[in-house]
Amino acid sequence: MPVKIKCPRCGKKSLWEGNRWRPFCSERCKMTDLGAWVTGGYSIPGAPEEDAGPDEARDDEEDR
């Protein structure tokens, strides 16, 4: 029996086997999801990193 999976973007079921866009159902869903990552629509929880100031960045380069 062929395995059908639910698209994480739209929820439409599609065949897993032979689906070139898996786990998505289509190129459109894949690109929409990628766009959401790029524009900050998704994020991974965690403490924000502090930006290194110009002096700290220079010190790191000198240590190499």
N, C-alpha and C positions, 0 to 999 in steps of 0.2 A: 504494500500500500504506500503510495507516495506521501512524503512528509510535507505538510503545509505549515507555514509559520505566519505569524502576525507581524506585519510591517511596524517597526517601532515609531514610525512617523505618522502614518494615516490609519493603521489598524487593519488594513485590507489583508486578507490571507492570500499567500502565493506559495508556489512550489519551491522547496529548498533546492532540490536537485536541478542543476542546469540554469539557475537564476543568476545571471551575471551581476546583479545589483544587490545580492543578499548581504545583510539581512533585510534590506529594503525591498519593496515590491517593484520599484522603477527607478530610473535615473533621476527623475524629478524629485522623488522623496529623498534620495541620497544627496542630491545637491542642496535641497532645502535644509536638510539636517546639517550639512557641512557649513552652509551659510549661517545657521544659528550659532554654531561654535565660533566662527570667525568674528561675528558681530557681538559676541559676549552674551548671547541668549542662553547659553548653558555655562555653568561654572562648576568647578570641583571645590567643595568646601575645604577650608583650611585657613590658617592665619596668614594675613597678607605679608608679603616680603617687604622689608625696608629697602628702599633704593640706596645704592652706594653713592656717596657724594663724589665730586671730582677728585678730591685728595685720596679717598679710599680706592678708587678705581686705578689711579696712578700707582699707588703702593702695590696693588695686585700685579700690575704689569711689570714692575721692577723686580718682583720676587721670582719671576719666570726665568 
